Amino acid sequence: MDYHGHSALISRSVNIMAKRTLTPAEIGEIVRSTRKATGLRQDELAGAAGVGLRFIVDLEAGKPTAQIGKVLQVLQALGCAIEITPPRAPVKP
C-alpha cells in the first residue's frame, strides 16, 4: 500500500519505438494490454488512477477527446512513460 492507501501497481515498461504520433486507438490498446498484463480489472485501474470507470472504458476504446490530464494519470498508475521529443530545428510556417 502507498501513503494514500492504494495498492502499489507493478511498473511495466511498454516500448513503442515508432517515430510518429500514436493514435487514440493505439493509446487505448496500450492501456488495455498493460492493464490486463498487470491483472487489473477496469474498475481497479480507475480507482488506482483516480478516474471514473467510464473514462477507462472510453480510453481503452480509443476515444479521441479523452482529457490529457486523466490519460496521464492512468498511464502513471500503470507505470507507463511518455517521451516528448521537440523537433531538432524550428518548424517554419
N, C-alpha and C positions, 0 to 999 in steps of 0.2 A: 504494500500500500504506500502511496505517496502522501505528502503532507495534507492533501485535500481529501484523503480517504478513498481515492480511486486506486484500483489495481494498476500497477505499472505495466505498460504494454512492452512486449519484447520488440526492440528495434529491429527492423528488417530493411535492408537496402534494396531498392528497385533501381536497377541500372538501365537507363534508356540512353543510348549513345547517339541518338539522332541529332543532327544539326538543323532542326526545324522546329516549328511550333507544334505542340501537341494539340489535338482537337479535344473538345469537351468529352466526346465519347471515349477517347483514349485515356484521358484522366480518370473517367469513371471506371474503366476496365482495370486500371492500375489500383484504384481504391478497392474495387470488388475483389480482385485476386489477392491483394495484400491482406485484406480483412479475412478472407477465407483461409489463407495460409496461416494466420495467427489464431484461427479457431474462434473468431468472434462472430456473434450474430449482429445484424444491423442495429438493433436497439442497444446492444452493449457498446458498439462503437460510438453511437450517438451520445450515450451517457458519458463515455470517456472523453469525447471531444467537446462536450458542452453544446451540442446542437440537437435539433429535433430529428426524430426518426424519419419524417417526411423528407428532410433535407438529405439524409443519407440515401434514401431511395431515389430521389431525383438526381443526386450527384452520380450515383452508380449507373443511372440510365443515360448519363451524358447531357443533362440539362445545360444548355449554353448560357443561361442567365444566372447561374449559381453565384452567390456572393463570394468574392475572393477571400475575404477575411475568414469566413466559415470554412472554405475549402482549405485554407492554410491550417486552421485548427484541426481539421480531420487528418490532413497529411502529417502534421506534427504528432498527433495521437498514434498514428500508425508507424511512426519512426521514419517516414519518407523525408527526403530532402529535395528542394528545388534549387536549381542553379540558374541564375540570370546572368548572361554574359553580354555586356554592352557591345555595340559594333566597334570595330577597330578604328574606323575613320568616321567622322561625322557624316550623317546622311544628308545629301544635298537635295533640295526640292526640285 
